[in-house]
Amino acid sequence: MIETHKNLVSSADCDANEHVNVSHYVRCFSEAGQNLFSMHGSGETWYRPLTRHFRFHREVRDRSSTIVNSIRIGAGDHAGEILHVMHDAGRNFVSATCLDTDFPVAVDGLPRTGGGPVANAKPRSIAQGPFIPVDTEELLQNRLAIVTHRNRVRGDECDGDGRMADGDLVSRFFAAASQLWAYAGFDMSWFTENGYGVAAVEMKLTVHEEIKPGQDYAIISWVPRMSAKMLALSNQMVTVPENRPLASISATSIVMEHRARLVAEIPETFRKKYQARFAGLGELATF
């Protein structure tokens, strides 16, 4: 693999638990991809995969040094996709991986592997391939989803190609996540009282349409699955007022006691509230 990115984590890149936030991972992988393009003669092409599949393995903390290595997959089910692997350089472990695919332009001239991606980068709880948009109007009408965020795309959220940066896009999806947790049946004081936090272990993003400055949008969110130790959070960004899909994102999340790095069990009372709220989802929401 080829070294494509180095970074020293700052407090601005971290959440309240002093761990790197999800949007910062996405920004680092985006920059690594652009560097990979530049190193192999495609620097004039902006790095814009339409589908990105992330797995998060271990938290990187404030003031940590990180290194990203990248390569194009040469064989197997993921042939043609670009793989990024982030390491915590000081503590020598893999923190996160990213598989990028569905490029709107031909990606040529990049070095390839002789086989498929490393095992810890392959999709697990979220299927391979782009998301297909769902009918969010029907979800809202049946009170199976809520609007978690409304805003307008700012110029400072966009890259040099005039399109919304993936890191800023992901940060918008997570900006109102606590609203969705509460809607799914969680008593939010439970997190504070027990010293718990939420951690994403896998995530996929699909961009359906170019997102540019001045675009008014809404984010519609729902919870398609919950088990004793894991739940999925699904979101779709749509244009306002037309309701065209702009992007879809789903994350598989856990509740974690961050100090001990132990996964906490979701209380049965919360799971019953979830079942009462989302029992009618069925085939209306497929991701």
N, C-alpha and C positions, 0 to 999 in steps of 0.2 A: 504493500500500500504506500501511498505518497503523503507526506506531511503537508497539509493544506491550511492549517490554522493553529495559532497559539494565542492564549489569552490568560490574563490575570484577573480573577473574579473580584469585583468590587461589591460593596454593600448595595449599590443601586441595582445589581443583577439578581438580588436575593429576595426571598420572601421573609415573613416574620420569624421563621425558624432558622434564618441565616443559611438556607440552602438555595442553590441556584433555581430561579423560577423557570417554568416551562418555556415562556416566550424567549428567554435568553438562550436556551438550548437551540431553539429554532433559528435565532439570529446567527449563532455561531455556525450552524450547519449551512445556512444560506451563504454566509461569507466564505466558508470552506469550498462550497460548490463554485462560487464565482472565481475563487483563486485557482481551482482546478481547471476551469475553462481558460483562464488567462495564461496559466503555465503551459498550455498545450495549444495555443494559437486561436482560441475562440473567445478572447476577451471582449470583442466587440458585441458578442451575443450575451444578453442578460440571462442569468441563471434562473429559469422559471419552470421548475417541474410543476405539473398540475396536481399530482398526487404525491403525498409524502407520508411515510409510515415510520413512526418513532417508537422506540422502546427505551424505558428508563430503568436502569439497573441498580444504581447506587448514588446517593446524594453527593454532590460537590458543594463544598462550603465556601463561605466568604474567605477571600484572600488565597484561594487555591489556584494553582497553575494548571491549565488544561491544554491538551494537544488533540487535534483532530487529524486523522488519517483517512484518505479517500481513495476510491478505485471504482472503475466500471466493472460490473459483473459480466463474466464472459460465457457462462453456460448455465443450464438448468432453468427452472421456472422463473427465475428473476433475471435472466439474461438481458443485458441492455440497461438495467437499472444501475443507478450510482449509489454506492454504499459509503457512508461516513461512520466512523467510530471515534467517539470522544473518550480520552483517557484522563484521569486525574494524574498529572505527571509526578506530583510529590508522593502520593500514596500508592501509585502504580496499580490502578484497577480501571476497568471499563465502566464508565458512568452512564453512557447512553449511545444508542445507535440510530441511524436514519437510512431508510431506503427511499430514493427519489425516482419517480418514473413519469411517463406521459408528458414528455417535453413537446412544446408546440413547434419547435424547430428541430431539424436533424442534429444529432450530437455525434460528431465524428472526430477521429484523431485522438481519442482518450485511451490511455493504457487500460488493459483488461486483465482480469483474473483468469486462471485456467479452469475455475469451477464456479460454484455458487457462493452465496454469502455465508459468513460465519453463522453458526447455529443461533447465537444469542441475538441476531438481528432479524431472524425470520418472524413473520406474523404469528401471533398466538391467539389472543382473545379477540382480535379484530381481523376480519378476512382480508386477504390480498385483493388489490384492484380498486378502482375509483368508486366513490360513493355515488349512488343514484339518488337525486333529490326526491324528497317526499312531499306530500301535500300538507304543508304546514297549516293552511287555512282550516282543513278538516280537523287537525289535531287541536287547534285553538277552539274551534266551535264545540268540540266534545270535551273541553277542559282537560285534555291529556297533555297539554304543553302550555308554557307561559312565555310571554315576551320578557326576556331578561335584560335586554339592553337596546337602546335606540341612540343613534348619533349620526354624524356626518363625517365622512372621511376627510382628514386634514392633509395638507400638503406635506407636513413634517412626518407623516406616517408612510410616505411613499418613497420608493427608490428612484434612482436616476432615470429609469425608464417610464416614470410617471405612474406606476402602479403600486398599490398598497403592498408594503413589505410583509412577508409571511410572519415575522416576529411580532409586528404590531397587530396583524390580523388575529393571531392566536391570543395575544394579550386582551383583545376586545372580547373574545369568547369566554375568557376566564374572569373578566372583570366583575361579573355578577353571578359567579358560580354559587355563592352562598344562598342566593335567592332560590336557586334550583334545589339545593340540598334541603332547604326548609320546606319547599313545596312537595318534595318527595317524602316528607314525614319526619325529618330530623329535628330534634330540639337543639338549637344551635348552642345553648349554654352547656350542653353535654360535652362539646369539644373543649371549651374553656376549663370547665371543672376537672376534666380528666387529663388535661395537657395533651390533647390529641390534635393532629392536623390531617390534612388530606394530601395524598400523594398520587400522582398519575403514574401508572406502570406501563401503559401503552396508549398510543394516540395516532389517529390518522386524519389528514387534512386533504380535502379535494377542493380545488378552485374551479368553479363552473363558468365564470365570466370575469373579464378584466374589471378590477376594482380601482377606481380612479378618484382623485380629489374632488370634493363637492358632492359625492354620491351619498344620498340619504339612505339609511338602512335600519333594519330591525333584526335582532337575533332571537329566534324562537328555540326554546330548549325543552327537553324532556328526558326521562330516565327509563330506557327500555328494559333494563335488567338490574336486579339486586339479589345478592346472595348473602350468606352469613358474614363474608369477609370482603366482598367486592361489589361494586356497582358501576354501570356504564352511564356516562353523561353524553347525550347527543344534542347537537346544535346545528341550526341552519341559518345562515345570514341571507336575507332577502332584500330586494330593493323596495323603497317606499316612494310612491304608493303602489307600484305595479305588482309587487310580490314575486318578482323573478328571483330564482335561486342564484346567489353570488358565490357562496362557499358552504361546505359542510364539514363538520369536525365531530369526531367522537373520541372519548377518552375512557379507558378502563381505570378506575380509581380504587384506592384502598384508604382505610382510616389507619393512621400510624401513630404510635407513641414514639415521638421522634427521639427522645433521649435514649431510650433503650433499643430503638430501631426494631420494634416489634409491631406486627400487624394486630390491630384491635378488632374484636368481633362486633358486628353491628347488632344492637339489641333487637330481640324479637318484636318488641313493641313498635320500633321504627319500621321493621320489615312489614308488619301488618298494616301500618299506615300507608306504606308504599303500595301494597297490594290493593288497598281500597282506592287509592288515587289513580293508579295506572293499570288496573286490571283490564281495561278495555283497549289497550294499545294494539294487541294482536298484530295484524299485518299492516296497520296504518303507518308504522314507522319501522323501516327495515334496517336501520343502522343505529 
